[in-house]
Amino acid sequence: MAETAPQLRQQPWLTIVGVGAAGPKSLSPASQTALAEAELVIGSARHLSLFPAITCPVIEWPVPFAEGIALLLAHRGRKMVMLASGDPFWFGAGSSVTRHLARDEWVAHPTPSTFSLAAARLGWALQDTVCLGLHAAPLERMRPHLATRARLLVLVRDGAAVAALATYLRDLGFGASRLHVLEGLGGPDERIRPAQADTLDVVDIAHPVAVAVECAGSGAVVPRASGLPDTLFDHDGQITKRPIRALTLSALAPRPGETLWDIGAGSGSIAIEWLLAHPANRALAIEADAPRAERARANASALGVDRLEVLIGTAPSVLPEGPAPAAVFIGGGLSQDLLEALWARLPVGTRLVANAVTLESEALLAAWHSAKGGALLRIELAQAALLGRRRGWRSSYPVVQWSVIL
């Protein structure tokens, strides 16, 4: 039998080069070789300005960023270098490009990230520090991480963003936080200036810039356990109350990277706590009332999880498209038609939790529990309240919860 010739491994056509503030001096020998041999170089105007000695053709990466991906792919196969900041795969441009490529089409040579340089300058343990890239993301993403003595390293767009960050901390009650404004780390114009959030007086801030935050103050901290205080959510009374929400999240059992459908979302509290459970989680909410849908979006943004997607409509007429969820919560709009539609559509292994308050919806859950199994739980809560000059127990409406794995 004739031997099969070994397959030659394809040489990557794209080299992603991480660039520090020192420009050419920040490059590794491998990055320098890639630039010297490149037929074409693409990068932002700032990065290209650091390399005036480039002799091959260059392409300036456009704004918005997504438009540059098509430009890069149009030259697929040519020996090409893409310039990116520091470590391109830590809040950088790397993964935005490589998701469009096969693994053997590219190679990357990172330099120390701004996070690494900042930690080295301040003496902070990077593994104990929250690192956030907020160049084009809302400051509210800081919200779940703000607590006394917490440390954050935040990449921001410019000097105006530094001022906005300080104002955001002050408005939340963390104005006593100590800031370190870090500019041009690793470059000839590196500068580190201390400040306090509520008295920020740092001016003439140069890009690239990061802010190190030593959190202090009396602001409200977002707890890590399920069942956040109801006061953290804006609502019109249509909210799964804190104790019921804690039991519901426990039954839904969020795991990293999973997607939830929250049907009859109301204030969005269940979906928001699902998102807070892990940064890779997704949630899609369905709400028939437009003002409530907007309120759910606002609650999600305020608590730093702007990944919540909200559909306006009534299930099962309106259900999300795309991949199936790992879990489904029914907090409103429970019906025979909805359960039948979900059972027909969802794959085996999906976790479903439904809460009922009315006698009719209780009877429906009891019937489905009898037919499909799972766990049926009756939750009765009472709170101490004044009864004349004394106190007594004031009962809430009981909630019946059915949880089942399809």
C-alpha positions as CSV (number, residue, x, y, z in Angstrom):
1,M,0.0,0.0,0.0
2,A,1.4,3.4,-1.0
3,E,2.1,5.7,1.9
4,T,0.0,8.9,2.2
5,A,2.1,12.0,2.0
6,P,2.1,14.0,5.2
7,Q,-0.2,17.1,5.2
8,L,1.7,20.3,5.3
9,R,0.5,22.7,7.9
10,Q,-0.8,26.0,6.5
11,Q,1.3,29.0,7.5
12,P,-0.8,31.7,9.2
13,W,-1.3,34.6,6.9
14,L,-2.3,37.0,9.7
15,T,-0.1,38.1,12.6
16,I,-1.8,40.0,15.4
17,V,0.8,42.2,17.1
18,G,0.3,43.6,20.5
19,V,1.7,47.1,20.8
20,G,2.6,49.0,24.0
21,A,2.9,52.7,24.5
22,A,6.6,52.5,23.6
23,G,5.7,51.6,20.0
24,P,8.6,49.7,18.3
25,K,10.5,49.3,21.5
26,S,7.7,47.3,23.0
27,L,7.8,44.6,20.3
28,S,9.2,41.1,20.7
29,P,11.7,39.8,18.1
30,A,8.8,37.7,16.6
31,S,6.7,40.8,16.2
32,Q,9.5,42.8,14.7
33,T,10.1,40.0,12.1
34,A,6.4,39.8,11.3
35,L,6.3,43.6,10.6
36,A,9.5,43.5,8.5
37,E,8.0,40.7,6.3
38,A,4.5,42.0,6.1
39,E,2.9,42.8,2.7
40,L,0.2,44.8,4.4
41,V,-0.3,46.4,7.9
42,I,-3.7,47.3,9.4
43,G,-4.2,49.2,12.6
44,S,-5.8,52.3,14.3
45,A,-4.5,55.7,13.4
46,R,-2.8,55.9,16.9
47,H,-1.0,52.6,16.4
48,L,0.1,53.4,12.8
49,S,1.6,56.7,14.0
50,L,3.9,54.8,16.3
51,F,5.5,53.0,13.3
52,P,6.6,55.7,10.8
53,A,9.2,53.4,9.4
54,I,6.7,50.9,7.9
55,T,7.4,50.6,4.2
56,C,4.6,48.3,3.0
57,P,1.0,49.6,2.3
58,V,-1.1,50.3,5.4
59,I,-4.8,50.4,6.1
60,E,-6.2,52.6,8.9
61,W,-8.8,50.7,10.9
62,P,-12.2,52.5,10.5
63,V,-14.7,53.6,13.1
64,P,-17.0,51.8,14.1
65,F,-14.6,48.9,14.7
66,A,-16.8,46.2,13.1
67,E,-16.3,47.8,9.7
68,G,-12.6,47.0,9.8
69,I,-13.2,43.2,10.0
70,A,-14.5,43.2,6.5
71,L,-11.5,45.2,5.3
72,L,-9.2,42.7,6.9
73,L,-11.0,39.7,5.5
74,A,-10.9,41.2,2.0
75,H,-7.1,40.6,2.0
76,R,-7.3,37.0,3.4
77,G,-4.3,35.0,2.4
78,R,-1.8,37.9,2.1
79,K,1.0,38.2,4.6
80,M,-0.6,40.7,6.9
81,V,0.0,42.3,10.3
82,M,-2.8,43.6,12.5
83,L,-1.7,46.1,15.2
84,A,-3.6,46.0,18.5
85,S,-3.2,47.3,22.0
86,G,-1.1,45.3,24.6
87,D,-2.6,41.9,25.0
88,P,-5.1,41.7,22.1
89,F,-7.1,38.9,23.9
90,W,-7.8,40.8,27.2
91,F,-10.5,43.3,26.4
92,G,-8.8,43.8,23.1
93,A,-9.6,43.4,19.4
94,G,-8.1,39.9,19.0
95,S,-11.2,37.7,19.6
96,S,-13.4,40.0,17.5
97,V,-11.3,39.1,14.5
98,T,-10.3,35.5,15.2
99,R,-13.9,34.3,15.5
100,H,-14.0,34.8,11.8
101,L,-10.9,32.7,11.1
102,A,-9.8,29.1,11.3
103,R,-7.2,28.4,14.0
104,D,-4.4,27.9,11.5
105,E,-4.9,31.3,9.8
106,W,-3.5,33.5,12.5
107,V,-0.8,33.8,15.2
108,A,-0.6,36.4,17.9
109,H,2.3,38.1,19.8
110,P,1.0,40.0,22.8
111,T,2.8,42.5,24.9
112,P,2.1,43.2,28.6
113,S,-1.5,44.4,29.0
114,T,-2.4,47.7,30.6
115,F,-3.8,45.7,33.5
116,S,-0.4,44.0,34.1
117,L,1.5,47.3,33.8
118,A,-0.9,49.0,36.2
119,A,-0.6,46.2,38.8
120,A,3.2,46.3,38.5
121,R,3.2,50.1,39.1
122,L,0.8,50.0,42.1
123,G,1.9,46.7,43.6
124,W,-1.6,45.2,43.4
125,A,-2.2,41.4,43.2
126,L,-3.8,41.1,39.8
127,Q,-5.6,37.9,40.7
128,D,-7.4,39.9,43.5
129,T,-8.3,42.8,41.3
130,V,-11.4,43.3,39.1
131,C,-10.3,44.2,35.5
132,L,-12.8,45.9,33.2
133,G,-12.6,47.2,29.7
134,L,-15.1,50.1,29.4
135,H,-13.8,51.9,26.2
136,A,-17.2,51.4,24.6
137,A,-19.2,49.9,27.4
138,P,-21.3,51.7,30.1
139,L,-19.8,52.6,33.5
140,E,-22.7,50.7,35.1
141,R,-20.8,47.5,34.5
142,M,-18.8,48.5,37.5
143,R,-21.9,48.3,39.7
144,P,-21.7,44.6,40.8
145,H,-18.1,45.0,41.8
146,L,-18.3,48.1,44.0
147,A,-17.8,47.3,47.7
148,T,-15.6,48.8,50.4
149,R,-12.0,47.8,50.0
150,A,-12.6,46.4,46.5
151,R,-9.9,47.2,43.9
152,L,-10.7,47.7,40.2
153,L,-8.6,48.5,37.2
154,V,-10.8,50.1,34.5
155,L,-9.8,50.9,30.9
156,V,-11.6,54.0,29.7
157,R,-11.8,56.0,26.5
158,D,-10.4,59.4,27.4
159,G,-10.2,62.1,30.1
160,A,-13.9,62.9,29.9
161,A,-14.6,59.2,30.7
162,V,-12.4,59.5,33.8
163,A,-14.5,62.4,35.0
164,A,-17.7,60.5,34.3
165,L,-16.3,57.5,36.3
166,A,-15.6,59.7,39.3
167,T,-19.1,61.2,39.1
168,Y,-20.6,57.8,38.9
169,L,-18.8,56.6,42.0
170,R,-19.8,59.8,43.9
171,D,-23.5,59.5,42.9
172,L,-23.6,55.9,44.2
173,G,-22.1,56.8,47.5
174,F,-18.5,55.8,46.8
175,G,-17.1,59.3,46.5
176,A,-14.5,58.5,49.1
177,S,-12.8,56.1,46.7
178,R,-9.2,56.7,45.9
179,L,-8.3,56.8,42.2
180,H,-5.1,56.5,40.4
181,V,-5.2,57.9,36.8
182,L,-2.7,56.0,34.7
183,E,-1.7,57.4,31.3
184,G,0.5,55.9,28.6
185,L,1.9,53.1,30.8
186,G,5.1,51.7,29.4
187,G,5.7,54.7,27.1
188,P,7.9,57.8,27.3
189,D,5.0,59.9,28.5
190,E,3.9,57.6,31.3
191,R,2.2,59.4,34.1
192,I,0.4,58.2,37.3
193,R,-1.6,60.7,39.3
194,P,-3.7,60.1,42.5
195,A,-7.1,61.6,43.2
196,Q,-10.3,61.1,45.1
197,A,-13.6,60.4,43.3
198,D,-15.6,63.2,44.9
199,T,-12.8,65.8,44.5
200,L,-11.2,64.8,41.2
201,D,-9.0,67.6,40.0
202,V,-6.9,65.8,37.4
203,V,-6.9,67.6,34.0
204,D,-5.2,67.2,30.7
205,I,-5.6,63.4,30.7
206,A,-3.9,61.7,27.7
207,H,-5.0,58.5,26.0
208,P,-4.4,55.6,26.5
209,V,-5.7,55.9,30.0
210,A,-6.8,53.6,32.8
211,V,-8.2,54.2,36.3
212,A,-7.3,52.2,39.3
213,V,-10.1,52.4,42.0
214,E,-9.7,51.7,45.7
215,C,-13.3,51.6,46.6
216,A,-14.5,53.3,49.7
217,G,-17.7,54.9,50.9
218,S,-21.2,54.1,52.2
219,G,-22.8,53.2,48.9
220,A,-25.2,50.2,48.6
221,V,-23.3,47.0,47.8
222,V,-25.0,44.5,45.5
223,P,-24.9,41.2,47.4
224,R,-23.6,38.1,45.8
225,A,-26.2,35.7,47.2
226,S,-29.5,35.1,45.4
227,G,-32.5,37.2,46.5
228,L,-31.3,40.8,46.2
229,P,-33.2,43.5,48.2
230,D,-36.4,44.5,46.4
231,T,-35.2,48.2,46.8
232,L,-32.5,47.6,44.1
233,F,-35.2,47.2,41.5
234,D,-37.6,49.8,40.2
235,H,-41.0,48.2,39.9
236,D,-44.8,48.9,40.0
237,G,-45.5,46.0,42.3
238,Q,-45.0,43.4,39.6
239,I,-41.9,41.8,41.1
240,T,-41.0,38.4,42.4
241,K,-40.4,39.3,46.0
242,R,-37.0,38.7,47.6
243,P,-37.6,35.4,49.5
244,I,-39.5,33.8,46.6
245,R,-36.9,35.1,44.2
246,A,-34.1,33.4,46.2
247,L,-36.0,30.1,46.1
248,T,-36.7,30.5,42.4
249,L,-33.1,31.2,41.6
250,S,-32.1,28.2,43.6
251,A,-34.5,26.0,41.6
252,L,-33.3,27.5,38.3
253,A,-29.7,26.7,39.3
254,P,-27.8,29.1,37.0
255,R,-24.4,27.8,35.7
256,P,-21.7,29.6,33.8
257,G,-22.4,30.3,30.2
258,E,-26.1,29.4,30.3
259,T,-29.1,31.1,28.8
260,L,-32.4,31.8,30.6
261,W,-35.9,32.6,29.2
262,D,-37.8,34.8,31.7
263,I,-41.5,34.7,30.7
264,G,-43.7,37.4,32.2
265,A,-40.6,39.2,33.4
266,G,-42.2,42.2,35.1
267,S,-39.3,44.2,36.7
268,G,-36.8,41.7,35.2
269,S,-35.5,40.7,38.7
270,I,-35.2,37.0,38.0
271,A,-33.4,37.5,34.7
272,I,-31.1,40.1,36.2
273,E,-30.0,37.9,39.1
274,W,-29.4,35.1,36.6
275,L,-27.1,37.4,34.7
276,L,-25.3,38.5,37.9
277,A,-24.6,34.8,38.6
278,H,-21.9,34.7,35.9
279,P,-20.6,37.2,33.3
280,A,-21.0,34.7,30.5
281,N,-24.7,34.1,31.2
282,R,-27.4,35.3,28.9
283,A,-31.1,36.1,29.6
284,L,-34.0,36.8,27.3
285,A,-37.1,38.3,28.9
286,I,-40.6,38.3,27.5
287,E,-43.0,40.9,28.9
288,A,-46.4,41.9,27.5
289,D,-46.5,45.4,29.0
290,A,-44.2,47.9,27.2
291,P,-43.5,50.2,30.2
292,R,-42.6,47.1,32.3
293,A,-40.3,45.9,29.6
294,E,-38.5,49.2,29.5
295,R,-38.3,49.2,33.3
296,A,-36.7,45.7,33.2
297,R,-34.1,47.0,30.7
298,A,-33.4,50.0,32.9
299,N,-33.0,47.8,36.0
300,A,-30.6,45.6,34.2
301,S,-28.5,48.6,33.0
302,A,-28.5,50.1,36.5
303,L,-27.2,46.9,38.0
304,G,-24.4,46.5,35.4
305,V,-25.9,43.6,33.3
306,D,-26.9,45.4,30.1
307,R,-26.8,42.0,28.4
308,L,-30.6,41.5,29.1
309,E,-32.6,41.2,25.9
310,V,-36.4,42.0,26.3
311,L,-39.1,41.0,23.8
312,I,-42.5,42.7,24.1
313,G,-45.4,40.3,23.6
314,T,-47.2,37.4,25.2
315,A,-45.9,33.8,25.2
316,P,-46.4,31.4,23.5
317,S,-47.1,33.8,20.6
318,V,-43.8,35.4,21.2
319,L,-40.8,33.2,22.1
320,P,-37.1,33.9,21.4
321,E,-35.5,32.7,18.3
322,G,-32.1,31.0,18.2
323,P,-30.5,28.4,20.4
324,A,-32.6,26.7,23.1
325,P,-32.2,28.0,26.7
326,A,-30.8,25.9,29.6
327,A,-33.6,27.1,31.8
328,V,-37.0,28.7,31.6
329,F,-38.9,30.7,34.3
330,I,-42.6,31.4,34.1
331,G,-43.5,34.3,36.4
332,G,-46.5,35.5,34.5
333,G,-48.8,34.4,31.7
334,L,-49.0,30.8,32.8
335,S,-51.4,28.7,30.6
336,Q,-52.0,25.3,29.2
337,D,-51.0,26.6,25.8
338,L,-47.7,28.0,27.0
339,L,-46.7,24.7,28.8
340,E,-47.7,22.7,25.7
341,A,-45.7,25.0,23.4
342,L,-42.6,24.9,25.7
343,W,-42.8,21.1,26.0
344,A,-42.9,20.7,22.3
345,R,-40.0,23.1,21.6
346,L,-37.5,22.7,24.4
347,P,-34.9,19.9,24.4
348,V,-34.6,17.2,26.9
349,G,-32.6,18.4,30.0
350,T,-34.1,21.9,30.0
351,R,-34.8,23.1,33.6
352,L,-38.3,24.7,33.9
353,V,-39.6,26.6,37.0
354,A,-43.1,28.1,37.2
355,N,-44.6,30.1,40.0
356,A,-48.4,30.3,40.5
357,V,-50.6,32.5,42.9
358,T,-54.2,32.0,41.7
359,L,-56.2,28.9,42.3
360,E,-56.6,28.3,38.6
361,S,-52.8,28.4,37.9
362,E,-52.2,26.2,41.0
363,A,-54.6,23.6,39.6
364,L,-52.7,23.7,36.3
365,L,-49.3,23.2,37.9
366,A,-50.7,20.3,40.0
367,A,-52.0,18.6,36.9
368,W,-48.7,19.0,35.0
369,H,-46.8,17.8,38.1
370,S,-49.0,14.7,38.2
371,A,-48.3,14.0,34.5
372,K,-44.6,15.1,34.2
373,G,-43.1,14.8,37.7
374,G,-40.7,17.2,39.2
375,A,-41.1,19.0,42.5
376,L,-44.2,20.9,43.6
377,L,-43.6,23.3,46.5
378,R,-46.1,25.5,48.3
379,I,-44.4,28.6,49.8
380,E,-46.2,30.4,52.6
381,L,-44.6,33.5,54.1
382,A,-45.6,35.9,56.9
383,Q,-44.0,39.0,58.2
384,A,-44.4,40.6,61.6
385,A,-46.7,43.6,61.5
386,L,-48.3,45.9,64.0
387,L,-51.6,44.6,65.4
388,G,-52.9,47.4,67.6
389,R,-50.3,47.9,70.3
390,R,-48.8,44.5,69.7
391,R,-47.4,42.6,66.7
392,G,-48.8,39.8,64.7
393,W,-48.1,37.8,61.6
394,R,-49.3,39.2,58.3
395,S,-49.4,36.5,55.7
396,S,-48.7,37.0,52.0
397,Y,-50.5,35.1,49.3
398,P,-49.0,31.6,49.1
399,V,-47.0,30.8,46.0
400,V,-47.0,27.3,44.4
401,Q,-43.7,26.5,42.6
402,W,-43.3,23.7,40.1
403,S,-39.7,22.8,39.1
404,V,-39.0,20.1,36.6
405,I,-36.3,18.9,34.2
406,L,-37.7,18.1,30.8
